[in-house]
Each structure stands twice: as C-alpha cells, then as structure tokens.
Amino acid sequence: MKYLKVLFILCLVFGCQEANKKHVAVGTWNKCNIEGSYVEYKITDNYFMFLKTKSDEIFIFRNKIVDDKLILSEFKNGTKIITNNDTLITVRKSKNKVVLKSTYNLDFVELNNAEFDFDRIDSAHLELWKNKALSEFKKRAESIKCRDLRTEEEKTIQTLYLDEFLEEEIEIDLIEE
C-alpha cells in the first residue's frame, strides 16, 4: 500500500511539471547575421522583441505559444509585421542554441543563448525604457563586432536601370504597331 502512495505522488509531481514546462525559445538570444549585422531577441509567453544594429527601433510583436510553435502577430498600434500570424516552428534545440523556421518565408533563424537580459518593459516610462534598452544594445553590439561573411558576389547588388528598361519597352511597342 505504501508503494502505491509513493507511486501516485511521483506521478502527480511529474505530471504537473510537464504542464508548467515553457517553450524552449523563451529567453534572451542573440546572433550575428551573414552581412555583419547584430540582432538580439527577447521571447516571452506574451511578446517577441528584437533589436538590430541597422535600426534604432525596437520591434515588438504579440507572441502566442502553441506546442513547439511561436505565433507572431501585431499589437494594436505596434510594429507592423509583413504577414500577421507568422508562425515560427522549432526545428532544433540544444543547451545554447535554438533554430526556428518561419512558415511565411521559410527562413531559418538560429538563436544563440545570451548571457544578459533586458529590463522589464516600463509602460509608464516607455521612452526612458526604450532609450536605455537601445543604449545598452548598442554597447553590446559594438563589443561583439559581427563580421560580414558574404562572398564578393553576394555583396554585389544587381542594379536595374529603369531608363534603359523603359526605352526597351517603348521600342517593343513601336515594333509591334
């Protein structure tokens, strides 16, 4: 009888732990992009925030967690998202990394566990919080020094000269008449 009580208590304790388990991507993350920009992420049960070196804006989206998926959507009057309800699916996870895949553009996002955390969002003093968060982010980004890993060919941006394109189109119209 004593054995059954112990077994029941163990099942109850371990069963409750599974229900309280949070998503593997909840936390603070960072990464260097291939073109040398630095990005930091804060993911909670309620929001998905990121900052990147090529912008002075803090991007915040609503986050809903369903199984191994993060469903991102816009806050009212918040940052616009290209496709509302973009879903990020957990592809791989380890102690220090999480790889997510967007169902909208099929891009992979590899996140590295960060050794820092952001202050809680202070909605009563939002501008002050934003300025402090951006200042601290810029200091960290400067110390990381992400390198541009693209090849010379990848760095070359193909240019379409609209004047030449329009001239060709006019010539085609004249020939067809």
Phi and psi restraints in degrees (value plus and minus 20) as a CYANA .aco file:
   2 LYS   PHI     -81.0   -41.0
   2 LYS   PSI     -58.1   -18.1
   3 TYR   PHI     -80.4   -40.4
   3 TYR   PSI     -62.5   -22.5
   4 LEU   PHI     -86.3   -46.3
   4 LEU   PSI     -58.2   -18.2
   5 LYS   PHI     -83.7   -43.7
   5 LYS   PSI     -65.2   -25.2
   6 VAL   PHI     -82.9   -42.9
   6 VAL   PSI     -63.4   -23.4
   7 LEU   PHI     -82.1   -42.1
   7 LEU   PSI     -62.4   -22.4
   8 PHE   PHI     -83.3   -43.3
   8 PHE   PSI     -64.2   -24.2
   9 ILE   PHI     -84.9   -44.9
   9 ILE   PSI     -62.4   -22.4
  10 LEU   PHI     -82.1   -42.1
  10 LEU   PSI     -63.9   -23.9
  11 CYS   PHI     -82.2   -42.2
  11 CYS   PSI     -60.0   -20.0
  12 LEU   PHI     -85.5   -45.5
  12 LEU   PSI     -65.4   -25.4
  13 VAL   PHI     -85.7   -45.7
  13 VAL   PSI     -69.3   -29.3
  14 PHE   PHI     -90.9   -50.9
  14 PHE   PSI     -50.2   -10.2
  15 GLY   PHI     -86.9   -46.9
  15 GLY   PSI     -59.2   -19.2
  16 CYS   PHI     -91.0   -51.0
  16 CYS   PSI     -53.9   -13.9
  17 GLN   PHI     -83.0   -43.0
  17 GLN   PSI     -60.3   -20.3
  18 GLU   PHI     -82.4   -42.4
  18 GLU   PSI     -57.7   -17.7
  19 ALA   PHI     -87.9   -47.9
  19 ALA   PSI     -48.6    -8.6
  20 ASN   PHI    -110.6   -70.6
  20 ASN   PSI     -20.5    19.5
  21 LYS   PHI     -86.0   -46.0
  21 LYS   PSI     113.3   153.3
  22 LYS   PHI    -118.3   -78.3
  22 LYS   PSI     145.8   185.8
  23 HIS   PHI     -84.0   -44.0
  23 HIS   PSI     126.4   166.4
  24 VAL   PHI     -84.8   -44.8
  24 VAL   PSI     -41.8    -1.8
  25 ALA   PHI    -111.2   -71.2
  25 ALA   PSI     -23.5    16.5
  26 VAL   PHI     -88.7   -48.7
  26 VAL   PSI     102.1   142.1
  27 GLY   PHI     130.4   170.4
  27 GLY   PSI    -182.9  -142.9
  28 THR   PHI    -133.7   -93.7
  28 THR   PSI     112.6   152.6
  29 TRP   PHI    -155.9  -115.9
  29 TRP   PSI     142.9   182.9
  30 ASN   PHI    -169.7  -129.7
  30 ASN   PSI     147.7   187.7
  31 LYS   PHI    -187.4  -147.4
  31 LYS   PSI     137.8   177.8
  32 CYS   PHI    -123.1   -83.1
  32 CYS   PSI     109.6   149.6
  33 ASN   PHI    -102.7   -62.7
  33 ASN   PSI     142.1   182.1
  34 ILE   PHI     -80.4   -40.4
  34 ILE   PSI     -51.1   -11.1
  35 GLU   PHI    -106.5   -66.5
  35 GLU   PSI     -14.6    25.4
  36 GLY   PHI      78.3   118.3
  36 GLY   PSI     -18.6    21.4
  37 SER   PHI    -102.2   -62.2
  37 SER   PSI     135.4   175.4
  38 TYR   PHI    -133.0   -93.0
  38 TYR   PSI     119.0   159.0
  39 VAL   PHI    -154.2  -114.2
  39 VAL   PSI     120.5   160.5
  40 GLU   PHI    -142.5  -102.5
  40 GLU   PSI     124.9   164.9
  41 TYR   PHI    -147.7  -107.7
  41 TYR   PSI     123.5   163.5
  42 LYS   PHI    -146.4  -106.4
  42 LYS   PSI      98.3   138.3
  43 ILE   PHI    -138.3   -98.3
  43 ILE   PSI     105.0   145.0
  44 THR   PHI    -143.7  -103.7
  44 THR   PSI    -198.5  -158.5
  45 ASP   PHI     -86.6   -46.6
  45 ASP   PSI     -42.1    -2.1
  46 ASN   PHI    -130.9   -90.9
  46 ASN   PSI     -45.6    -5.6
  47 TYR   PHI    -165.2  -125.2
  47 TYR   PSI     140.8   180.8
  48 PHE   PHI    -146.6  -106.6
  48 PHE   PSI      93.7   133.7
  49 MET   PHI    -140.2  -100.2
  49 MET   PSI     120.7   160.7
  50 PHE   PHI    -166.3  -126.3
  50 PHE   PSI     134.1   174.1
  51 LEU   PHI    -148.8  -108.8
  51 LEU   PSI     123.8   163.8
  52 LYS   PHI    -157.1  -117.1
  52 LYS   PSI     132.8   172.8
  53 THR   PHI     -85.6   -45.6
  53 THR   PSI     -43.8    -3.8
  54 LYS   PHI    -110.1   -70.1
  54 LYS   PSI      -0.6    39.4
  55 SER   PHI    -172.3  -132.3
  55 SER   PSI     128.6   168.6
  56 ASP   PHI    -123.9   -83.9
  56 ASP   PSI       6.9    46.9
  57 GLU   PHI    -133.7   -93.7
  57 GLU   PSI     128.7   168.7
  58 ILE   PHI    -122.9   -82.9
  58 ILE   PSI      99.4   139.4
  59 PHE   PHI    -112.9   -72.9
  59 PHE   PSI     102.1   142.1
  60 ILE   PHI    -148.8  -108.8
  60 ILE   PSI     108.2   148.2
  61 PHE   PHI    -144.5  -104.5
  61 PHE   PSI     135.2   175.2
  62 ARG   PHI     -91.7   -51.7
  62 ARG   PSI     123.8   163.8
  63 ASN   PHI    -148.1  -108.1
  63 ASN   PSI     111.9   151.9
  64 LYS   PHI    -145.7  -105.7
  64 LYS   PSI     110.2   150.2
  65 ILE   PHI    -120.5   -80.5
  65 ILE   PSI     105.8   145.8
  66 VAL   PHI    -152.1  -112.1
  66 VAL   PSI      90.9   130.9
  67 ASP   PHI      35.4    75.4
  67 ASP   PSI    -138.1   -98.1
  68 ASP   PHI    -120.0   -80.0
  68 ASP   PSI       0.0    40.0
  69 LYS   PHI    -136.4   -96.4
  69 LYS   PSI     124.9   164.9
  70 LEU   PHI    -131.1   -91.1
  70 LEU   PSI     100.7   140.7
  71 ILE   PHI    -124.1   -84.1
  71 ILE   PSI      93.3   133.3
  72 LEU   PHI    -116.7   -76.7
  72 LEU   PSI     117.2   157.2
  73 SER   PHI    -165.8  -125.8
  73 SER   PSI     151.8   191.8
  74 GLU   PHI    -104.8   -64.8
  74 GLU   PSI     124.6   164.6
  75 PHE   PHI    -101.6   -61.6
  75 PHE   PSI     130.5   170.5
  76 LYS   PHI     -79.9   -39.9
  76 LYS   PSI     109.8   149.8
  77 ASN   PHI      41.1    81.1
  77 ASN   PSI       3.1    43.1
  78 GLY   PHI    -122.3   -82.3
  78 GLY   PSI    -186.1  -146.1
  79 THR   PHI     -82.0   -42.0
  79 THR   PSI     114.9   154.9
  80 LYS   PHI     -97.8   -57.8
  80 LYS   PSI     122.8   162.8
  81 ILE   PHI    -134.4   -94.4
  81 ILE   PSI     121.5   161.5
  82 ILE   PHI     -75.5   -35.5
  82 ILE   PSI     -69.1   -29.1
  83 THR   PHI    -146.7  -106.7
  83 THR   PSI      93.9   133.9
  84 ASN   PHI     -82.4   -42.4
  84 ASN   PSI     122.9   162.9
  85 ASN   PHI      47.6    87.6
  85 ASN   PSI      17.3    57.3
  86 ASP   PHI     -85.9   -45.9
  86 ASP   PSI     120.1   160.1
  87 THR   PHI    -134.4   -94.4
  87 THR   PSI     109.1   149.1
  88 LEU   PHI    -125.1   -85.1
  88 LEU   PSI     101.3   141.3
  89 ILE   PHI    -121.4   -81.4
  89 ILE   PSI     115.4   155.4
  90 THR   PHI     -91.9   -51.9
  90 THR   PSI     100.3   140.3
  91 VAL   PHI    -119.4   -79.4
  91 VAL   PSI     -66.8   -26.8
  92 ARG   PHI    -162.7  -122.7
  92 ARG   PSI     132.5   172.5
  93 LYS   PHI    -167.3  -127.3
  93 LYS   PSI     127.2   167.2
  94 SER   PHI    -165.7  -125.7
  94 SER   PSI    -193.3  -153.3
  95 LYS   PHI     -82.2   -42.2
  95 LYS   PSI     -57.9   -17.9
  96 ASN   PHI    -134.1   -94.1
  96 ASN   PSI     -21.4    18.6
  97 LYS   PHI    -161.2  -121.2
  97 LYS   PSI     130.2   170.2
  98 VAL   PHI    -156.2  -116.2
  98 VAL   PSI     115.3   155.3
  99 VAL   PHI    -133.9   -93.9
  99 VAL   PSI     104.1   144.1
 100 LEU   PHI    -134.7   -94.7
 100 LEU   PSI     132.8   172.8
 101 LYS   PHI    -147.2  -107.2
 101 LYS   PSI     109.8   149.8
 102 SER   PHI     -98.5   -58.5
 102 SER   PSI     114.0   154.0
 103 THR   PHI    -101.8   -61.8
 103 THR   PSI     -33.2     6.8
 104 TYR   PHI    -100.5   -60.5
 104 TYR   PSI     -77.9   -37.9
 105 ASN   PHI    -129.3   -89.3
 105 ASN   PSI     -15.8    24.2
 106 LEU   PHI      42.3    82.3
 106 LEU   PSI      -3.4    36.6
 107 ASP   PHI     -95.4   -55.4
 107 ASP   PSI     128.9   168.9
 108 PHE   PHI    -118.4   -78.4
 108 PHE   PSI     119.2   159.2
 109 VAL   PHI    -140.0  -100.0
 109 VAL   PSI      93.7   133.7
 110 GLU   PHI    -119.4   -79.4
 110 GLU   PSI      98.4   138.4
 111 LEU   PHI    -129.2   -89.2
 111 LEU   PSI     115.5   155.5
 112 ASN   PHI    -124.7   -84.7
 112 ASN   PSI     116.7   156.7
 113 ASN   PHI     -80.9   -40.9
 113 ASN   PSI     109.0   149.0
 114 ALA   PHI    -115.5   -75.5
 114 ALA   PSI     130.9   170.9
 115 GLU   PHI    -112.9   -72.9
 115 GLU   PSI      -9.3    30.7
 116 PHE   PHI    -150.4  -110.4
 116 PHE   PSI     156.2   196.2
 117 ASP   PHI    -164.4  -124.4
 117 ASP   PSI     137.5   177.5
 118 PHE   PHI    -107.3   -67.3
 118 PHE   PSI     132.9   172.9
 119 ASP   PHI     -87.6   -47.6
 119 ASP   PSI     132.6   172.6
 120 ARG   PHI     -78.2   -38.2
 120 ARG   PSI     124.5   164.5
 121 ILE   PHI     -85.1   -45.1
 121 ILE   PSI     104.5   144.5
 122 ASP   PHI    -121.2   -81.2
 122 ASP   PSI      73.0   113.0
 123 SER   PHI     -87.8   -47.8
 123 SER   PSI     -41.8    -1.8
 124 ALA   PHI     -94.8   -54.8
 124 ALA   PSI     -48.4    -8.4
 125 HIS   PHI    -150.4  -110.4
 125 HIS   PSI      37.6    77.6
 126 LEU   PHI     -81.4   -41.4
 126 LEU   PSI     -64.5   -24.5
 127 GLU   PHI     -84.4   -44.4
 127 GLU   PSI     -60.4   -20.4
 128 LEU   PHI     -83.5   -43.5
 128 LEU   PSI     -65.4   -25.4
 129 TRP   PHI     -81.6   -41.6
 129 TRP   PSI     -64.7   -24.7
 130 LYS   PHI     -81.1   -41.1
 130 LYS   PSI     -66.5   -26.5
 131 ASN   PHI     -81.4   -41.4
 131 ASN   PSI     -61.7   -21.7
 132 LYS   PHI     -86.7   -46.7
 132 LYS   PSI     -63.9   -23.9
 133 ALA   PHI     -82.1   -42.1
 133 ALA   PSI     -63.2   -23.2
 134 LEU   PHI     -86.0   -46.0
 134 LEU   PSI     -60.3   -20.3
 135 SER   PHI     -82.4   -42.4
 135 SER   PSI     -67.6   -27.6
 136 GLU   PHI     -84.9   -44.9
 136 GLU   PSI     -59.3   -19.3
 137 PHE   PHI     -80.5   -40.5
 137 PHE   PSI     -66.7   -26.7
 138 LYS   PHI     -82.0   -42.0
 138 LYS   PSI     -56.8   -16.8
 139 LYS   PHI     -84.2   -44.2
 139 LYS   PSI     -65.1   -25.1
 140 ARG   PHI     -85.1   -45.1
 140 ARG   PSI     -62.9   -22.9
 141 ALA   PHI     -81.7   -41.7
 141 ALA   PSI     -59.7   -19.7
 142 GLU   PHI     -85.1   -45.1
 142 GLU   PSI     -57.3   -17.3
 143 SER   PHI     -96.0   -56.0
 143 SER   PSI     -44.1    -4.1
 144 ILE   PHI     -95.4   -55.4
 144 ILE   PSI     -62.3   -22.3
 145 LYS   PHI      35.7    75.7
 145 LYS   PSI      46.4    86.4
 146 CYS   PHI     -86.9   -46.9
 146 CYS   PSI     116.7   156.7
 147 ARG   PHI    -115.4   -75.4
 147 ARG   PSI     129.0   169.0
 148 ASP   PHI     -98.2   -58.2
 148 ASP   PSI      94.6   134.6
 149 LEU   PHI    -122.0   -82.0
 149 LEU   PSI     -10.8    29.2
 150 ARG   PHI     -95.2   -55.2
 150 ARG   PSI     132.9   172.9
 151 THR   PHI     -96.1   -56.1
 151 THR   PSI     145.7   185.7
 152 GLU   PHI     -79.5   -39.5
 152 GLU   PSI     -56.3   -16.3
 153 GLU   PHI     -85.3   -45.3
 153 GLU   PSI     -60.3   -20.3
 154 GLU   PHI     -88.6   -48.6
 154 GLU   PSI     -48.4    -8.4
 155 LYS   PHI     -95.1   -55.1
 155 LYS   PSI     -44.2    -4.2
 156 THR   PHI     -94.9   -54.9
 156 THR   PSI     103.8   143.8
 157 ILE   PHI    -117.8   -77.8
 157 ILE   PSI     102.8   142.8
 158 GLN   PHI     -88.4   -48.4
 158 GLN   PSI     112.6   152.6
 159 THR   PHI    -130.4   -90.4
 159 THR   PSI     112.1   152.1
 160 LEU   PHI    -123.4   -83.4
 160 LEU   PSI      96.4   136.4
 161 TYR   PHI    -106.4   -66.4
 161 TYR   PSI      89.2   129.2
 162 LEU   PHI     -83.0   -43.0
 162 LEU   PSI     -55.2   -15.2
 163 ASP   PHI     -80.5   -40.5
 163 ASP   PSI     -66.5   -26.5
 164 GLU   PHI     -84.0   -44.0
 164 GLU   PSI     -60.0   -20.0
 165 PHE   PHI     -82.3   -42.3
 165 PHE   PSI     -64.5   -24.5
 166 LEU   PHI     -87.1   -47.1
 166 LEU   PSI     -58.4   -18.4
 167 GLU   PHI     -81.6   -41.6
 167 GLU   PSI     -63.8   -23.8
 168 GLU   PHI     -82.6   -42.6
 168 GLU   PSI     -60.0   -20.0
 169 GLU   PHI     -85.9   -45.9
 169 GLU   PSI     -59.1   -19.1
 170 ILE   PHI     -87.0   -47.0
 170 ILE   PSI     -61.8   -21.8
 171 GLU   PHI     -81.1   -41.1
 171 GLU   PSI     -60.6   -20.6
 172 ILE   PHI     -84.0   -44.0
 172 ILE   PSI     -62.8   -22.8
 173 ASP   PHI     -82.1   -42.1
 173 ASP   PSI     -60.2   -20.2
 174 LEU   PHI     -87.1   -47.1
 174 LEU   PSI     -59.0   -19.0
 175 ILE   PHI     -87.7   -47.7
 175 ILE   PSI     -59.5   -19.5
 176 GLU   PHI     -88.1   -48.1
 176 GLU   PSI     -47.1    -7.1
